[in-house]
Every structure is written in C-alpha cells, then in structure tokens.
C-alpha cells in the first residue's frame, strides 16, 4: 500500500526519478496560473516506493479512504508513463470512499481544473473520468 503524504494541499507524487529536469518542467507547468488567474493548490512530494509500478498497481496502492482518512479526494502521480509520453499525462487516482470510478490521465495544465473543482465539491471525480478522450487522457472540456 502506498503512503499518501499528510499534505494540506493535494499531493502530486513523483514516482519516476529518471529526469530531474523533466520533473522541474512538469512542476512549473502545473503551478502556472490559468489565463483567468486560477492556481492549482498542490504540494509536490516524492515516493521512491512507487518506482517501476504500473498505473494499476499505483492506483490499487491507495485505498479509497476519503474523507475518513485523507484530506483530499484525489492524488496525482507522475509515473513512467507521464515522463515517457510527449503530452506528459499524469495519473489521476480516485480516493473517494464508495466511488468505484477508476483512474484516468490528465494533462499537466488540467491539474488546476481537477483539483479546484474536486476540492470544493463543484464536480465529482467521475465527471472528469468520463470527459477523458478515448485514449484515457483528460485534455479539458
């Protein structure tokens, strides 16, 4: 089981450590304000125990324990797929108890929209998952 860090902001977990420069570029893209000035309320953390795991294993490692045990309904993961694909889609893992919607991927510039809307319960996880393209990547509405 993965350890979800006790953060005040939604965690973006680094699980691939092959490219420090790429990690820094992803971080910058995620925290870049939208044209409207909205920011992603995230905290960047590293978890070497996730290195080499596929998306299924990573998602299975986080039990559905929000709101009982977690502060946040979602965790974003920068894994091997994220760093290997040109668009760098992050793995988005659902932490909601009673919601069986599986993970999907999202472009770094969509982290803000997902985090903001889930954190204030304006939208549900399944709405973003359903809006993902056929390749499983959420690119926006």
Secondary structure, DSSP 8 states (H G I E B T S, - for coil): -------SSEEEEE---S-HHHHHHHHHHHHS--TT-----EEEEE-GGGTT--HHHHHHTS---BTTT-S-SEEEEE-HHHHHSTT--EEEEE-BTT-----EEE-GGGHHHHHHHHHTTSS-HHHHHHTS-TTSEE---
